[in-house]
Amino acid sequence: MTETELPAPTLVAEAAQQILTTLKADHEFGAFQAASLEYSEDWQCFTGFPVVDRWNLEADSAPLFEEGLRALALKAAVHALTGDEREAEIPIAVPVDEMTHAMLAQAQLLTRIADAHGISIIHQTDQEHTDYRAGGYTHECYRLAWGEPPARYWLDHEEVVRRRDVLAGLYESIGMGRSGREHQLDFAAVAG
């Protein structure tokens, strides 16, 4: 992906604002938001949300929902302007991307809302870019649409990598290998 092929950030910002307004005005948006935030019982990610300083599901879920929605609107705007799904996979910060997964899990609601308004929601894991950086294309588009993104959630890629290394060391210290992707616990042997 090269930035020269992408639409001007001003065009993306304008389109993203309209997309966000349209999504929020849909009669099913409230149900979509509630379902996305209810997903919290299944939020078991060890390397996405936990990179946020002093992460707290109850305090952070609503503001992070807004950021996830804005990220999806930016990607939908790039797609609307280019017609290219790969180009629309612009860099998104890891915690924000993790929130979009909770939103995408509400497939029926999100699909109905998007389809009703001719909006393409773009996300494919093998094509996504979580290498967001302040000053880059996504940052500029976001800034023009809504002002500065909250640095609490829109973490630069290098900082995410550093924090994931910290987490990996802590997880390893309690027997969780590969940042929670494996362990050697025998639950039958553990008194409960």
Disulfide bonds with the S-S distance in Angstrom:
none
